């Protein structure tokens, strides 16, 4: 698999990164989690993407067990900025733990909080240094300069090697983060990006090419929707959060299945690949994309995902895929009522106005 440098940071990684969120969500046994991670590494994946929030620390502990004895073969990406064990910060969402206890997850990027998070991650992962630390969510109550200053200090202390930010950092926030880091380069942004989710083509991807930082993509398979495993009649279990997404409404699934049949299947058949591998290869071929984060619940899934980093699509294959998916239109309010549709349209208008204002301010 191709190994790349992430932006101008010292971190070099495989273009396919193993995402650990899935192994927590699956509630599978620890042995299988470790076997899946090991299979990914043996297949050529060198980076593991995790976070304290994933299964409330258990994912980081599992990664720590899985990399025992092979730390020199892997890079560890983790995150800061979301706390479930502190009362500071705005609530991002509430959830329940395995015992049914309600938990409030809060945005907290205060310097003192980041230091606590980093130390706990090092302990759970059983490592001396973290290769990449992303700020999980922007904290409206903590200046970006303070957050970056704290991470820069931790980098100089040798606790981390590179610093990144996540999708809710706007163009202006990213530029502010770069300025605040001074002589430390902003390594990467981590954003959702796929054949269905392309909004970041407007600002963050061009900015990455312009400024030289990397882009690590999550959700390239749209939580399984782009794997070819879904049909309009497939029923999700009651507690599957995908039921809340309009993309998983039968009307939209029908449109996606048709697009996969016309745009992806011919390429997959011709290359002897799976639909998921072709979709991942398309994402990896996009300008500015450094790597894709893909989860797996079984060793064979991890090996199949790794194989996506071993081949490149031709210009003609990419053009054929683009021809189909550029015309695909999903209903963002599928399954919702009139009031919800009006609210969605209002939010789009406000969001568009904010983007135009941000671009105008950025040019001044």
HELIX and SHEET records of a PDB file:
HELIX    1   1 UNK A   21  UNK A   25  1                                   5    
HELIX    2   2 UNK A   30  UNK A   42  1                                  13    
HELIX    3   3 UNK A   54  UNK A   57  5                                   4    
HELIX    4   4 UNK A   58  UNK A   66  1                                   9    
HELIX    5   5 UNK A   71  UNK A   73  5                                   3    
HELIX    6   6 UNK A  111  UNK A  125  1                                  15    
HELIX    7   7 UNK A  144  UNK A  156  1                                  13    
HELIX    8   8 UNK A  171  UNK A  181  1                                  11    
HELIX    9   9 UNK A  199  UNK A  201  5                                   3    
HELIX   10  10 UNK A  204  UNK A  211  1                                   8    
HELIX   11  11 UNK A  222  UNK A  224  5                                   3    
HELIX   12  12 UNK A  241  UNK A  244  5                                   4    
HELIX   13  13 UNK A  246  UNK A  248  5                                   3    
HELIX   14  14 UNK A  250  UNK A  259  1                                  10    
HELIX   15  15 UNK A  260  UNK A  264  3                                   5    
HELIX   16  16 UNK A  265  UNK A  271  1                                   7    
HELIX   17  17 UNK A  275  UNK A  284  1                                  10    
HELIX   18  18 UNK A  299  UNK A  307  1                                   9    
HELIX   19  19 UNK A  308  UNK A  310  5                                   3    
HELIX   20  20 UNK A  315  UNK A  325  1                                  11    
HELIX   21  21 UNK A  338  UNK A  362  1                                  25    
SHEET    1   A 2 UNK A   3  UNK A   5  0                                        
SHEET    2   A 2 UNK A  12  UNK A  14 -1                                        
SHEET    1   B 9 UNK A  16  UNK A  19  0                                        
SHEET    2   B 9 UNK A  47  UNK A  49  1                                        
SHEET    3   B 9 UNK A  75  UNK A  80  1                                        
SHEET    4   B 9 UNK A 132  UNK A 135  1                                        
SHEET    5   B 9 UNK A 163  UNK A 166  1                                        
SHEET    6   B 9 UNK A 186  UNK A 192  1                                        
SHEET    7   B 9 UNK A 214  UNK A 218  1                                        
SHEET    8   B 9 UNK A 291  UNK A 295  1                                        
SHEET    9   B 9 UNK A  16  UNK A  19  1                                        
SHEET    1   C 3 UNK A  82  UNK A  83  0                                        
SHEET    2   C 3 UNK A 102  UNK A 107 -1                                        
SHEET    3   C 3 UNK A  91  UNK A  96 -1                                        
END                                                                             
